[in-house]
Amino acid sequence: MRIAFRPALLALIAAAALGSARAQTRPLKVGLMLPATGTYAALGDMIERGFRLYVQEQGGQLGGREIQYFRVDDESDPSKATDNVNKLIKRDNVDVIVGTVHSGVALAMARAARDSNTMLIVPNAGAGAITGAMCAPHIFRSSFSNWQPGYATGVVAAGKGYKRAMTITWNYAAGQETVKGFTEAFEKGGGKVAKDLSVPFPNVEFQALLTEIAAQKPDVVFAFFAGGGAVKFVKDYDAAGLKKTVPLIGSGFLTDGTLEAQGASAQGLQTALHYADNLDTPRNNAFRKNFALTFKANADVYAVQGYDAAQLLGAGLTAVKGDFAKRDGMIGAMRKTTIDSPRGKFTLSTSHNPVLDMYLREAVGKNNEYKGVAVKALADPGTGCKM
Ligand code: PHB
């Protein structure tokens, strides 16, 4: 039997085939939503550089697919977050969103990603709910949960024999959750947190709180600040004369990407984080060298997390040969991948958060130097995640 195709039908079939081929070969649209202004501006910049560096190392492609960038400055402002993320989702029609730094902004992004079923990779913000109650198959994190560095620093502080601590931070999800992680480990290790102090984000008026610390004289102060706020806090702590009298410890963001601006005030500070500048591995050395050559600047933890966000997306796209329409195959590959990160190899927990070796570091010159492993293979509990 002969099947006679009409010319019009043939044209339609050809057009459909061409359309789907085009959909797979057009560049993949990546929407970068990061802070370009405000206290976290430098962090956003480093994440973007790290992401672009990995893509550039792959010849501008991931899994054989060209990458096209769209950008939005989120200003680390949660009140603008939903409008900002919708510029990428609805206006630019991006395939993947990558962002952001601030936990409050990232929570709104996760909500929008869930509502629109858009893939989201979080390259910093540690809000527990992103890989907890709000987890979803298409939401991933290449960084940490706030609980992880807090908990690791608590282990370190208890191990040093400190008994009475005060904490100080910004009063929003990242500060609260990091302090919670610190308190859990510190009190499990025999210490007691006597008092939690905070200022609203992104305020940097620390004087009254520093006066209170001086009056209370705890054995140790635990701090979570980052970016411009961390620079100001570490300098103020030193200027108040506290550096010599009350030991200061922090999750590593306190001194990451900030050492040059903090100068002598930061030297000798010990922190815990999932990265140390001088990790002497071929992977880290090659990464730092290429980063310095490309950007004429030294990489930091934020650059690593951006680089690893691109690696994670690359693992998914490679598995489906660049065909983003094969979402299940992509997600399956991303879930199972081992990321060969400058921080050391890591896998993801079932809720899509990195399982991390946490390092003790000390600020020496321009580096946060490796001092040892604080906690091996630390996994966020992913409380509330059902996938
Ligand atoms: C956050 O808001 O989750 C956050 C911001 C800056 C950091 C770490 C966490 O360095």
Boltz pocket constraint, residues with backbone or C-beta under 6 A from the ligand:
constraints:
  - pocket:
      binder: B
      contacts: [[A, 101], [A, 102], [A, 103], [A, 104], [A, 124], [A, 125], [A, 126], [A, 127], [A, 146], [A, 174], [A, 225], [A, 226], [A, 227], [A, 253]]
      max_distance: 6.0
